[in-house]
Amino acid sequence: DTLKKMDVQQVLLAMYMYCAFILALTAHQATAKSKKQKKVEIITESKPSDCTEFAEAGDTVTVHYTGALDNGQVFDSSRQPGRDPFSVQLGAGQVIKGWDEGLTGMCVGEVRKLIIPPNLAYGDAGIPDVIPGGATLTFSVELLELKKPSLVPIPQGRTFWTYLGIAVLLLLGIYELYKRYTKQREEAIESKSSSGGKKHKKSRSKKH
């Protein structure tokens, strides 16, 4: 019995040590992977001296940009003929994470170079026939316009016209109720004055 207990204890100890080793190995791999996750490198190429308002999450920014691969090949640019500046809301997941991070803190007129690692761009998948997997991207970005979000969100598109129609109908309804109330009040006043006049005539005829 004593030998059996010792065997069980040894097995349990071996299992415990194995589990501890697996956990330690997993933690080490996770730490090593997190260290490999690079951040956006931001290079300010030009910046106005009178910057007072800076881009932050929730703002809508309008920019001109040019994106290039490691070898200098341009894969996209808003400065191409027939293209318009690009607008995006920061922090809303509308663009790659490198843009959300790299454009934060910019002011109108500022030009930045953003060197974005794959983990904050298109990752190992890339974009077929445009951006290779695992590519580091370089963007030259000029901030043209900065719009802060309104305190009361303004609906856009069909939603805007729907809300506008509802508001107009409500105003018309309120105006109609006001007209009816005013008319009824005037009728009530006229009714009182006419009834008062009749009583006055009756009292005078009784006296005579």
SULFENHU-V212095 format. One record per backbone hydrogen bond with DSSP energy under -0.5 kcal/mol. NH is the residue of the N-H (numbers start at 1). CO is the residue of the C=O. E is the energy in kcal/mol with one decimal. If there is no record, write none. Layout:
NH;CO;E
NH;CO;E
This chain:
5;1;-2.3
6;2;-2.1
7;3;-2.3
8;4;-2.3
9;5;-2.4
10;6;-2.2
11;7;-2.3
12;8;-2.6
13;9;-2.5
14;10;-2.5
15;11;-2.4
16;12;-2.4
17;13;-2.5
18;14;-2.1
19;15;-2.5
20;16;-2.4
21;17;-2.1
22;18;-2.3
23;19;-2.5
24;20;-2.4
25;21;-2.5
26;22;-2.5
27;23;-2.4
28;24;-2.1
29;25;-2.3
30;26;-2.4
31;27;-2.3
32;28;-2.6
33;29;-2.3
34;30;-2.3
35;31;-1.9
36;32;-1.3
37;33;-0.9
38;36;-0.9
41;115;-2.4
42;40;-0.6
43;41;-0.5
43;113;-2.6
44;42;-0.5
45;43;-0.7
45;111;-2.3
46;111;-1.6
51;48;-0.7
55;106;-3.0
58;90;-2.5
59;56;-2.3
60;147;-2.6
61;59;-0.6
61;88;-2.8
62;145;-2.4
63;86;-3.0
64;142;-2.0
66;140;-1.5
67;76;-3.3
68;138;-2.7
69;73;-2.4
72;69;-1.8
75;67;-2.0
76;67;-1.3
78;65;-2.3
79;65;-0.7
80;77;-0.8
83;80;-2.2
86;63;-2.8
88;61;-2.3
90;59;-2.7
90;88;-0.6
92;89;-1.2
94;89;-0.5
98;120;-2.5
99;96;-1.1
100;96;-1.5
101;97;-2.4
102;98;-2.5
103;99;-2.6
104;100;-0.7
105;55;-3.0
106;103;-1.8
109;143;-3.1
110;107;-2.3
111;46;-2.8
112;141;-2.8
113;43;-3.0
114;112;-0.5
114;139;-3.1
115;41;-2.6
115;113;-0.5
116;114;-0.7
116;137;-3.3
117;115;-0.5
120;117;-1.6
121;118;-1.7
123;118;-2.4
125;122;-0.5
126;122;-2.2
127;131;-2.4
130;127;-2.4
131;127;-2.4
134;123;-3.1
135;123;-0.5
135;132;-1.3
137;116;-2.4
138;68;-2.5
139;114;-2.7
140;66;-2.3
141;112;-3.0
141;139;-0.6
142;64;-2.7
143;110;-2.3
144;62;-3.0
144;142;-0.6
145;62;-1.7
147;60;-2.6
153;151;-0.6
155;153;-0.6
159;156;-0.9
160;156;-0.6
161;157;-1.5
162;158;-2.3
163;159;-2.5
164;160;-2.5
165;161;-2.4
166;162;-2.2
167;163;-2.5
168;164;-2.3
169;165;-2.4
170;166;-2.3
171;167;-2.3
172;168;-2.5
173;169;-2.4
174;170;-2.6
175;171;-2.5
176;172;-2.4
177;173;-2.3
178;174;-2.2
179;175;-2.2
180;176;-2.3
181;177;-2.4
182;178;-2.7
183;179;-2.5
184;180;-2.6
185;181;-2.2
186;182;-2.3
187;183;-2.5
188;184;-2.3
189;185;-2.2
190;186;-2.5
191;187;-2.4
192;188;-2.1
193;189;-2.4
194;190;-2.4
195;191;-2.1
196;192;-2.1
197;193;-1.7
198;194;-1.9
199;195;-1.8
200;196;-1.8
201;197;-2.0
202;198;-2.1
203;199;-2.1
204;200;-1.7
205;201;-2.1
206;202;-1.8
207;203;-1.5
208;204;-1.7
